[in-house]
Amino acid sequence: MIVTTGPKVEGRQIIEYCGIVNGEAILGANIFKDFFAGLRDIVGGRSGAYEKSLRQARQVAIQEMTEVAEELGANAIIAVDIDYESIEIENGGNMLMVAASGTAVRVQ
């Protein structure tokens, strides 16, 4: 499956538009990661725990989107957009949401 943020697949002709596809991933970040990430933010460091969680969520969202495209008979997804959001939950914790969307197409 070809996945691209561009409006077309270079060197390939789009022969069919299969529809808009999307995938979402919501991952909880545990309280210890949150605490240590907050400390790193204070001293200007990077939060490896959050970076790893974001990478994992992005992979899950793209994989889910790809599976939907395959069910529609597509062999590529164009115009992919990935959005990130932090969701605060009732107990004061946070969850990470990643949403991926694009247009499923068949290319030659």
C-alpha positions, -999 to +999 in steps of 0.1 A: +000+000+000+014+034-010+007+061+015+015+097+007+007+132+018+007+144-018-023+147-041-011+120-064+014+091-067+043+102-089+046+081-120+012+064-115-022+072-129-052+072-106-078+049-121-104+049-093-112+069-062-125+046-036-134+071-009-122+088+022-106+066+048-094+072+083-079+056+114-077+067+150-056+057+179-061+067+215-033+058+239-032+064+276+000+078+291+005+065+326+010+087+356+047+081+359+054+091+323+033+122+328+052+131+360+087+127+345+077+143+312+066+173+332+100+175+349+118+172+316+097+200+302+107+223+331+144+218+324+140+219+286+147+183+279+128+160+255+102+135+267+112+101+252+082+085+268+058+108+250+077+106+217+075+068+218+038+070+226+031+094+197+051+072+173+032+042+183-002+060+180+007+073+146+016+038+134-016+024+147-037+051+131-020+047+097-023+009+099-061+012+107-065+036+078-046+012+055-068-017+064-100+002+056-085+012+022-076-024+014-113-034+022-124-008-004-100-023-030-075+005-030-038+001-035-028+036-024-039+064-001-032+100-011-036+134+006-029+119+040-033+142+070-023+133+105-037+152+135-025+149+171-045+158+202-041+156+239-073+146+257-078+154+294-098+128+312-119+132+343-093+120+368-068+146+357-048+123+334-042+127+297-046+105+267-030+109+233-052+108+202-038+105+167-062+106+137-051+098+101-072+105+071-068+104+034-083+094+000-082+057-009-074+052-046-065+026-071-034+034-092-019+016-122 
